[in-house]
Amino acid sequence: MSIAIKNKFFSVVLPTVLAAVALILSACAAIDCAFVQFVIPPATYGHEHVGLWGYQWWDREKHKYICLAYPEEMVIDGKWKAARGFSCLALTFGAVAVANELLRTCKRCCCRKLLSTRVRCCANVGASVRHQEPNLYLACSLCSSLSLLFLHSNACQHNKIFNLMGDHACRLSTGAKCTYAAMALWFGASSLVMFREEGDATEEGVEPRNSNEVESATVPLIQDVVFECEQSTYSGRSKRSGRSGRSSLVED
């Protein structure tokens, strides 16, 4: 594998893959009804799970757990609302950043062939978001971490659905674990994009000489050489003519 391919993989492909996986994990954590689980000591595992927007309940007819929405009388405190809001922000920022990266890829690969006006316009809009990608990824990581405020909300500490009022332990379940994984992936994607931006800035600082510059630089040199040759030829002819004139005078 060449160095150019490796640099392209670590600077473009890998951050996009990390961000896409983090977006999927964040979506699973937001919509899953198993964000945390309730464990009553001395047990180490509990079957009661709750999420940001719903909770799991055993359906005796279907003989499996189903996801139900919280009842209207459920008290949703400030930390619970904040966790929901930050989870939505992480999904929004992540979707914008990943869509922008895909749009840039479409611009590089498809615009030259399709020449679509809509694609070019969208690509121009996406170029303005390009320099904000590391900030968006970092914001996604921060919002994902703040969505863990759910662990200190009424849903976890004073849950009235399962009649748990303090004699239980609130432990991480699938949704919370996905949130931790998404946090790490968002931060990794942000770091890689920052390194890429620094590399681009370094390359832009050193302007390479292209073929047009080289051609414009060599043309005057060639003209100077031709002019010097013409001058030497003219001076040689003048000297010869002067010598021939003198010889004719001496003969006379």
C-alpha positions in Angstrom: 0.0 0.0 0.0 1.5 3.4 -1.0 1.9 6.3 1.3 -0.7 8.4 -0.6 -3.3 5.6 -0.1 -2.5 5.3 3.6 -2.8 9.1 4.1 -6.1 9.2 2.3 -7.4 6.3 4.4 -6.4 7.8 7.7 -7.5 11.3 6.8 -10.7 10.8 4.9 -12.0 7.2 5.0 -11.4 6.3 8.6 -12.9 9.5 10.2 -16.0 9.0 8.0 -16.4 5.4 9.1 -15.9 6.2 12.7 -18.5 9.0 12.5 -21.0 6.8 10.7 -20.6 4.0 13.3 -20.9 6.6 16.1 -24.1 8.0 14.5 -25.6 4.5 14.4 -24.7 3.9 18.1 -26.1 7.2 19.1 -29.4 6.5 17.4 -29.6 3.0 19.0 -28.9 4.6 22.4 -31.6 7.2 21.9 -34.4 5.0 20.7 -33.6 1.9 22.7 -35.8 1.1 25.7 -32.8 -0.4 27.6 -30.6 2.5 28.4 -30.2 1.4 32.1 -31.3 -1.6 34.1 -32.5 -1.9 37.7 -30.7 -4.4 39.9 -32.0 -5.3 43.4 -29.1 -6.5 45.6 -27.9 -9.2 46.0 -28.8 -9.9 42.4 -26.3 -8.9 39.7 -28.7 -8.6 36.8 -32.2 -7.1 36.4 -34.9 -7.6 33.9 -36.3 -4.1 34.3 -34.9 -1.7 31.7 -35.8 1.9 30.9 -34.7 4.2 28.1 -34.9 7.9 27.3 -38.3 7.7 25.6 -39.7 4.4 26.7 -39.4 1.4 29.0 -39.5 -2.4 28.6 -42.4 -4.4 29.9 -43.1 -8.1 29.8 -46.0 -9.0 27.6 -47.7 -12.2 28.8 -49.6 -12.7 25.6 -46.5 -12.4 23.3 -44.2 -13.9 25.9 -41.5 -11.3 25.3 -40.5 -7.8 26.4 -42.0 -4.9 24.5 -41.2 -1.2 24.4 -43.8 1.1 25.8 -44.0 4.9 26.1 -44.0 6.5 29.5 -47.4 7.4 30.9 -48.5 11.0 31.1 -48.4 11.1 34.9 -44.7 10.2 34.8 -42.7 13.0 36.4 -39.9 14.0 34.0 -37.4 16.2 35.8 -34.8 18.6 34.4 -31.9 16.1 34.1 -34.2 13.8 32.2 -35.2 16.5 29.7 -31.6 17.6 29.4 -30.5 14.0 28.6 -33.2 13.8 25.9 -32.2 17.2 24.4 -28.5 16.4 24.3 -29.2 13.1 22.7 -31.2 14.8 19.9 -28.4 17.3 19.5 -25.8 14.6 19.1 -27.9 12.9 16.4 -28.4 16.3 14.6 -24.8 17.4 14.6 -23.6 13.9 13.7 -26.1 13.6 10.8 -25.0 17.0 9.4 -21.3 16.1 9.6 -21.6 12.7 8.1 -23.9 14.0 5.3 -21.4 16.7 4.5 -18.6 14.2 4.3 -20.6 12.0 1.9 -21.5 15.1 -0.1 -17.8 16.0 -0.5 -17.1 12.4 -1.7 -19.9 12.8 -4.2 -18.4 16.1 -5.3 -15.0 14.5 -5.9 -16.3 11.4 -7.6 -19.5 12.3 -9.4 -19.5 16.0 -10.2 -16.9 15.7 -12.9 -19.0 13.0 -14.7 -22.5 14.1 -14.0 -22.1 17.9 -14.0 -25.4 18.2 -12.2 -26.3 21.7 -11.1 -28.0 20.5 -8.0 -25.0 18.4 -7.0 -22.6 21.4 -7.6 -24.8 23.7 -5.5 -25.1 21.2 -2.7 -21.3 20.6 -2.8 -20.7 24.4 -2.5 -22.9 24.5 0.5 -21.1 21.4 1.9 -17.7 23.1 1.4 -18.7 25.8 3.9 -19.3 23.1 6.5 -16.0 21.4 5.8 -14.0 23.4 8.3 -16.6 22.8 11.0 -16.4 19.0 10.9 -14.0 18.6 13.8 -16.1 21.0 15.9 -19.2 19.1 15.0 -17.7 15.7 15.9 -16.4 17.2 19.2 -19.9 18.6 19.9 -21.4 15.2 19.3 -19.0 13.6 21.8 -19.8 16.3 24.4 -23.6 16.0 23.8 -23.4 12.2 24.1 -21.6 12.5 27.4 -24.2 14.9 28.7 -27.0 12.6 27.7 -25.7 10.4 30.6 -27.5 12.8 32.9 -30.3 10.3 32.6 -28.5 8.2 35.2 -29.2 10.9 37.8 -32.8 11.5 36.8 -36.1 10.4 38.2 -36.3 7.5 35.7 -33.2 6.0 37.3 -33.4 7.1 40.9 -37.1 7.2 41.7 -38.9 5.1 39.1 -42.5 4.6 40.0 -43.3 2.2 37.2 -41.5 -0.7 38.7 -42.2 0.5 42.3 -38.5 1.1 42.9 -38.0 3.9 45.4 -34.4 3.6 46.5 -33.8 -0.1 47.3 -32.2 -0.8 43.9 -29.0 -0.1 41.9 -29.2 1.6 38.5 -26.6 0.1 36.2 -25.6 0.5 32.6 -27.5 -1.4 29.9 -27.3 -1.5 26.1 -28.1 2.2 25.5 -25.6 3.6 28.0 -22.9 1.3 26.7 -23.6 2.4 23.1 -23.4 6.0 24.3 -19.9 5.5 25.8 -18.7 3.8 22.6 -20.2 6.6 20.5 -18.4 9.2 22.7 -15.0 7.6 22.0 -15.7 7.3 18.2 -16.9 10.9 17.9 -13.7 12.0 19.7 -11.5 9.8 17.5 -13.1 11.2 14.3 -12.7 14.7 15.5 -9.0 14.2 16.2 -8.3 12.6 12.8 -10.1 15.5 11.0 -8.1 18.0 13.0 -4.9 16.4 11.9 -6.2 16.4 8.3 -7.0 20.1 8.5 -3.5 20.9 9.9 -1.9 18.9 7.0 -4.0 20.8 4.4 -3.0 24.1 6.0 0.6 23.1 5.8 0.4 22.1 2.2 -1.4 25.4 1.3 1.3 27.4 3.0 3.9 26.0 0.5 2.9 26.8 -3.0 4.2 24.2 -5.4 5.4 25.2 -8.9 3.0 23.9 -11.5 3.7 23.3 -15.2 2.4 26.8 -16.2 4.8 28.5 -13.8 7.7 26.4 -15.0 6.8 27.1 -18.6 6.5 30.9 -18.0 9.8 30.8 -16.2 11.7 29.0 -18.9 10.3 31.0 -21.9 12.2 34.3 -20.9 15.3 32.3 -20.4 15.1 30.8 -23.9 14.4 34.3 -25.4 17.4 35.7 -23.6 19.6 32.9 -25.0 18.3 33.5 -28.5 18.9 37.3 -28.2 22.5 36.7 -27.0 23.1 34.4 -29.9 21.8 37.0 -32.3 24.0 39.6 -30.7 27.1 37.5 -31.0 26.3 36.6 -34.6 25.8 40.3 -35.5 29.0 41.3 -33.8 30.9 38.6 -35.6 29.6 39.8 -38.9 30.5 43.4 -38.2 34.0 42.4 -37.2 34.4 40.4 -40.4 33.1 43.2 -42.5 35.5 45.6 -40.8 38.5 43.3 -41.5 37.5 42.9 -45.2 37.3 46.7 -45.6 40.8 47.2 -44.1 42.3 44.5 -46.3 40.9 46.1 -49.4 42.4 49.5 -48.4 45.8 47.9 -47.9 45.7 46.3 -51.3 44.9 49.6 -53.0 
